[in-house]
Amino acid sequence: MWRVHQQNQIATMVKAQGAVVEVVSRTRTQGEKRSTLHYAVVEFRTANGETIRFEDTMGSNPPAYRVGDAVEVLYDPQTPQSAMIDSWWIWMPSTIVMVVGGSFAVIGGLAWLDAFFNLIKPGGLLGLPGILLLRRRRG
């Protein structure tokens, strides 16, 4: 549900140019396993000239950004502190839903066409009316 809310929020956001000013590393331990993720800290200016600094919520290993990298930022003018880097990661949930939904639509459409043609072929449930319709169109 959070991702759906985030996708709706993204649609109303404004774009700005930003720069990575720091990369913060965080190590997490789960049992015997330790993992380190690197988070970009970005500064940008809003349309009204306010300078905003935020830490991106998407961490990676190896680091996805280096200090000085230019990034495109999405922010809500009402709450610019909740900005995020405009990357393909934020579009991933929508893309997955579209690919899966599109696949089901294609498979369903093909199954419907197969069932339809089986109904109208000779020997099918609608075979005789189908034959008569085809003969009427040809003749």
Stockholm file with secondary structure:
# STOCKHOLM 1.0

chainA/1-139         MWRVHQQNQIATMVKAQGAVVEVVSRTRTQGEKRSTLHYAVVEFRTANGETIRFEDTMGSNPPAYRVGDAVEVLYDPQTPQSAMIDSWWIWMPSTIVMVVGGSFAVIGGLAWLDAFFNLIKPGGLLGLPGILLLRRRRG
#=GR chainA/1-139 SS CHHHHHHHHHTTCEEEEEEEEEEEEEEEEETTEEEEEEEEEEEEECTTSCEEEEECSCCBSSCSCCTTCEEEEEEETTEEEEEEECCHHHHHHHHHHHHHHHHHHHHHHHHHHHHHHHHHSTTSTTHHHHHHHHHHHHC
#=GC SS_cons         CHHHHHHHHHTTCEEEEEEEEEEEEEEEEETTEEEEEEEEEEEEECTTSCEEEEECSCCBSSCSCCTTCEEEEEEETTEEEEEEECCHHHHHHHHHHHHHHHHHHHHHHHHHHHHHHHHHSTTSTTHHHHHHHHHHHHC
//
